[in-house]
């Protein structure tokens, strides 16, 4: 009786092992990969976070406004509005608002800078002509007051979140808050920013950003969104809602 029971157990085990082996042979195994971020202490491609944000703002300030649509020139549905500099791909400022899809081809060696919410202040503004660096920095931070929430998804999976209320940041997961040093901010005549004076002026910026390390070759989707609601400190005008989806072909 015991011998018959042992044979039955061995037969059942053999069948299970055979089925398992067949499953792993016939069913493809899907392997994922980790999304990598630069940490705050790193300097992507030898450039500090603050200097990258300064470069970002000079690009943002340089974008003309489309006179027909009153939005950023080049920001079209299924277009590709990005800035490429020193192996960094910079995505559109959420202040543009709205819901947009962009389709781009980028290098597998390129990192990606994603803005959640950011502000800039410079001496080109009439009231700020004599501002010190500290005053400019405080001014830039003041533009970012309010109830600010943001999220980044990579291939449909949430990878970064932000929750800030005025001067307090409650949640900052894979998001970095950046205060720049002083930098030269250039506002060209055709900038989409409406200013009293055009030219190059001392400036400072603040904001929350995500710095993604280069992606593996293939097709990837980067989605980022924010919502900004007014508070007593920010004033009624500090409102925003944006959703951007970049469909990247990484080569």
C-alpha positions as a Python dict, from the first residue, in 0.01 Angstrom:
ca = {
    (1, 'X'): (0, 0, 0),
    (2, 'X'): (278, 242, 87),
    (3, 'X'): (461, 156, -233),
    (4, 'X'): (148, 229, -442),
    (5, 'X'): (102, 564, -262),
    (6, 'X'): (468, 658, -329),
    (7, 'X'): (422, 575, -698),
    (8, 'X'): (109, 791, -715),
    (9, 'X'): (285, 1084, -552),
    (10, 'X'): (583, 1047, -787),
    (11, 'X'): (352, 1033, -1089),
    (12, 'X'): (164, 1345, -981),
    (13, 'X'): (493, 1527, -917),
    (14, 'X'): (620, 1424, -1261),
    (15, 'X'): (303, 1559, -1425),
    (16, 'X'): (329, 1891, -1237),
    (17, 'X'): (695, 1934, -1329),
    (18, 'X'): (619, 1852, -1691),
    (19, 'X'): (336, 2105, -1704),
    (20, 'X'): (557, 2368, -1542),
    (21, 'X'): (834, 2305, -1792),
    (22, 'X'): (587, 2327, -2080),
    (23, 'X'): (450, 2657, -1945),
    (24, 'X'): (791, 2822, -1926),
    (25, 'X'): (882, 2697, -2272),
    (26, 'X'): (563, 2810, -2448),
    (27, 'X'): (478, 3132, -2258),
    (28, 'X'): (710, 3429, -2321),
    (29, 'X'): (859, 3589, -2012),
    (30, 'X'): (814, 3967, -1998),
    (31, 'X'): (1106, 4141, -1831),
    (32, 'X'): (1084, 4496, -1702),
    (33, 'X'): (1347, 4750, -1604),
    (34, 'X'): (1387, 5011, -1336),
    (35, 'X'): (1337, 5379, -1408),
    (36, 'X'): (1650, 5558, -1293),
    (37, 'X'): (1661, 5913, -1159),
    (38, 'X'): (1948, 6148, -1095),
    (39, 'X'): (1978, 6226, -726),
    (40, 'X'): (1998, 6582, -599),
    (41, 'X'): (2371, 6555, -534),
    (42, 'X'): (2453, 6448, -889),
    (43, 'X'): (2555, 6671, -1178),
    (44, 'X'): (2412, 6519, -1498),
    (45, 'X'): (2676, 6541, -1771),
    (46, 'X'): (2889, 6756, -1541),
    (47, 'X'): (2627, 7030, -1498),
    (48, 'X'): (2455, 7105, -1167),
    (49, 'X'): (2078, 7094, -1123),
    (50, 'X'): (2066, 7471, -1079),
    (51, 'X'): (2258, 7533, -1400),
    (52, 'X'): (2029, 7293, -1588),
    (53, 'X'): (1727, 7486, -1463),
    (54, 'X'): (1891, 7813, -1573),
    (55, 'X'): (1939, 7661, -1920),
    (56, 'X'): (1580, 7542, -1910),
    (57, 'X'): (1451, 7891, -1838),
    (58, 'X'): (1655, 8049, -2115),
    (59, 'X'): (1497, 7800, -2355),
    (60, 'X'): (1149, 7867, -2214),
    (61, 'X'): (1198, 8243, -2247),
    (62, 'X'): (1316, 8203, -2606),
    (63, 'X'): (999, 8030, -2730),
    (64, 'X'): (779, 8262, -2939),
    (65, 'X'): (403, 8272, -2909),
    (66, 'X'): (188, 8158, -3199),
    (67, 'X'): (-13, 8472, -3292),
    (68, 'X'): (-297, 8263, -3430),
    (69, 'X'): (-352, 8035, -3133),
    (70, 'X'): (-191, 8233, -2847),
    (71, 'X'): (0, 7924, -2736),
    (72, 'X'): (367, 7832, -2759),
    (73, 'X'): (491, 7825, -3116),
    (74, 'X'): (560, 7463, -3206),
    (75, 'X'): (326, 7320, -2945),
    (76, 'X'): (96, 7122, -3171),
    (77, 'X'): (-96, 6803, -3102),
    (78, 'X'): (129, 6509, -3197),
    (79, 'X'): (414, 6751, -3264),
    (80, 'X'): (752, 6742, -3088),
    (81, 'X'): (832, 7050, -2883),
    (82, 'X'): (1149, 6976, -2684),
    (83, 'X'): (1486, 7137, -2628),
    (84, 'X'): (1802, 6929, -2668),
    (85, 'X'): (2122, 7050, -2504),
    (86, 'X'): (2431, 6859, -2392),
    (87, 'X'): (2253, 6522, -2402),
    (88, 'X'): (1959, 6658, -2200),
    (89, 'X'): (1609, 6661, -2348),
    (90, 'X'): (1389, 6927, -2186),
    (91, 'X'): (1010, 6901, -2195),
    (92, 'X'): (750, 7178, -2215),
    (93, 'X'): (670, 7395, -1914),
    (94, 'X'): (343, 7295, -1747),
    (95, 'X'): (249, 7664, -1738),
    (96, 'X'): (147, 7618, -2103),
    (97, 'X'): (-158, 7435, -1965),
    (98, 'X'): (-397, 7205, -2146),
    (99, 'X'): (-379, 6841, -2255),
    (100, 'X'): (-116, 6756, -2514),
    (101, 'X'): (39, 6457, -2689),
    (102, 'X'): (387, 6485, -2837),
    (103, 'X'): (576, 6230, -3048),
    (104, 'X'): (956, 6243, -3055),
    (105, 'X'): (1261, 6037, -3138),
    (106, 'X'): (1547, 6071, -2890),
    (107, 'X'): (1882, 5908, -2822),
    (108, 'X'): (1930, 5630, -2567),
    (109, 'X'): (2212, 5848, -2432),
    (110, 'X'): (1982, 6142, -2357),
    (111, 'X'): (1853, 6224, -2009),
    (112, 'X'): (1513, 6391, -1968),
    (113, 'X'): (1429, 6702, -1764),
    (114, 'X'): (1062, 6722, -1664),
    (115, 'X'): (918, 7042, -1509),
    (116, 'X'): (638, 7003, -1257),
    (117, 'X'): (602, 7372, -1168),
    (118, 'X'): (858, 7650, -1189),
    (119, 'X'): (896, 8028, -1166),
    (120, 'X'): (1159, 8281, -1274),
    (121, 'X'): (1229, 8643, -1186),
    (122, 'X'): (1479, 8885, -1345),
    (123, 'X'): (1572, 9252, -1355),
    (124, 'X'): (1411, 9292, -1694),
    (125, 'X'): (1080, 9346, -1518),
    (126, 'X'): (1035, 9714, -1449),
    (127, 'X'): (959, 9679, -1078),
    (128, 'X'): (1257, 9447, -1025),
    (129, 'X'): (1531, 9652, -1195),
    (130, 'X'): (1729, 9700, -872),
    (131, 'X'): (1653, 9365, -710),
    (132, 'X'): (1941, 9179, -544),
    (133, 'X'): (1992, 8808, -610),
    (134, 'X'): (1810, 8721, -287),
    (135, 'X'): (1516, 8936, -385),
    (136, 'X'): (1506, 8775, -729),
    (137, 'X'): (1521, 8428, -575),
    (138, 'X'): (1243, 8511, -328),
    (139, 'X'): (1042, 8655, -616),
    (140, 'X'): (1082, 8336, -820),
    (141, 'X'): (976, 8125, -523),
    (142, 'X'): (676, 8353, -476),
    (143, 'X'): (553, 8268, -825),
    (144, 'X'): (536, 7903, -713),
    (145, 'X'): (308, 7959, -415),
    (146, 'X'): (-27, 7784, -402),
    (147, 'X'): (-156, 7432, -364),
    (148, 'X'): (68, 7247, -609),
    (149, 'X'): (28, 6881, -700),
    (150, 'X'): (210, 6690, -970),
    (151, 'X'): (275, 6341, -1096),
    (152, 'X'): (499, 6166, -1348),
    (153, 'X'): (421, 5828, -1504),
    (154, 'X'): (664, 5617, -1702),
    (155, 'X'): (502, 5371, -1942),
    (156, 'X'): (180, 5407, -1744),
    (157, 'X'): (339, 5345, -1402),
    (158, 'X'): (352, 5631, -1145),
    (159, 'X'): (717, 5704, -1067),
    (160, 'X'): (720, 6054, -914),
    (161, 'X'): (480, 6265, -709),
    (162, 'X'): (469, 6615, -565),
    (163, 'X'): (241, 6775, -309),
    (164, 'X'): (330, 7126, -192),
    (165, 'X'): (135, 7395, -12),
    (166, 'X'): (286, 7743, -35),
    (167, 'X'): (627, 7723, 135),
    (168, 'X'): (581, 7368, 265),
    (169, 'X'): (654, 7064, 52),
    (170, 'X'): (458, 6768, 194),
    (171, 'X'): (544, 6496, -59),
    (172, 'X'): (842, 6493, -293),
    (173, 'X'): (895, 6143, -433),
    (174, 'X'): (1165, 6134, -703),
    (175, 'X'): (1110, 6508, -746),
    (176, 'X'): (1377, 6768, -668),
    (177, 'X'): (1311, 7123, -554),
    (178, 'X'): (1568, 7351, -716),
    (179, 'X'): (1678, 7705, -633),
    (180, 'X'): (1920, 7835, -893),
    (181, 'X'): (2216, 8060, -842),
    (182, 'X'): (2209, 8391, -1023),
    (183, 'X'): (2218, 8356, -1402),
    (184, 'X'): (2177, 8568, -1713),
    (185, 'X'): (1820, 8541, -1838),
    (186, 'X'): (1769, 8642, -2201),
    (187, 'X'): (1422, 8753, -2311),
    (188, 'X'): (1412, 8799, -2692),
    (189, 'X'): (1170, 9038, -2861),
    (190, 'X'): (952, 8753, -2987),
    (191, 'X'): (930, 8576, -2648),
    (192, 'X'): (590, 8448, -2541),
    (193, 'X'): (656, 8625, -2211),
    (194, 'X'): (503, 8972, -2202),
    (195, 'X'): (762, 9203, -2042),
    (196, 'X'): (843, 9573, -2036),
    (197, 'X'): (1200, 9528, -2158),
    (198, 'X'): (1376, 9273, -2377),
    (199, 'X'): (1739, 9172, -2348),
    (200, 'X'): (1965, 8990, -2103),
    (201, 'X'): (1927, 9052, -1731),
    (202, 'X'): (2034, 8899, -1398),
    (203, 'X'): (1777, 8642, -1294),
    (204, 'X'): (1695, 8357, -1058),
    (205, 'X'): (1457, 8062, -1074),
    (206, 'X'): (1288, 7809, -850),
    (207, 'X'): (1087, 7497, -923),
    (208, 'X'): (1021, 7127, -884),
    (209, 'X'): (1176, 6903, -1147),
    (210, 'X'): (1225, 6537, -1229),
    (211, 'X'): (1558, 6435, -1385),
    (212, 'X'): (1527, 6100, -1563),
    (213, 'X'): (1837, 5907, -1661),
    (214, 'X'): (1858, 5784, -2024),
    (215, 'X'): (1593, 5531, -2125),
    (216, 'X'): (1651, 5193, -2279),
    (217, 'X'): (1600, 5169, -2657),
    (218, 'X'): (1242, 5110, -2762),
    (219, 'X'): (908, 5288, -2733),
    (220, 'X'): (833, 5466, -2407),
    (221, 'X'): (567, 5703, -2279),
    (222, 'X'): (643, 5983, -2034),
    (223, 'X'): (334, 6146, -1884),
    (224, 'X'): (343, 6441, -1645),
    (225, 'X'): (71, 6659, -1504),
    (226, 'X'): (12, 6925, -1246),
    (227, 'X'): (-266, 7115, -1079),
    (228, 'X'): (-222, 7448, -905),
    (229, 'X'): (-489, 7604, -689),
    (230, 'X'): (-477, 7946, -522),
    (231, 'X'): (-417, 8009, -153),
    (232, 'X'): (-421, 8321, 60),
    (233, 'X'): (-47, 8363, 3),
    (234, 'X'): (-46, 8295, -370),
    (235, 'X'): (-343, 8510, -462),
    (236, 'X'): (-630, 8421, -692),
    (237, 'X'): (-426, 8428, -1012),
    (238, 'X'): (-200, 8132, -936),
    (239, 'X'): (-402, 7860, -1112),
    (240, 'X'): (-289, 7594, -1357),
    (241, 'X'): (-382, 7255, -1498),
    (242, 'X'): (-170, 7063, -1746),
    (243, 'X'): (-130, 6710, -1879),
    (244, 'X'): (152, 6626, -2118),
    (245, 'X'): (219, 6286, -2275),
    (246, 'X'): (541, 6235, -2468),
    (247, 'X'): (558, 5925, -2683),
    (248, 'X'): (930, 5859, -2725),
    (249, 'X'): (1102, 5635, -2974),
    (250, 'X'): (1438, 5580, -2810),
    (251, 'X'): (1714, 5484, -3053),
}
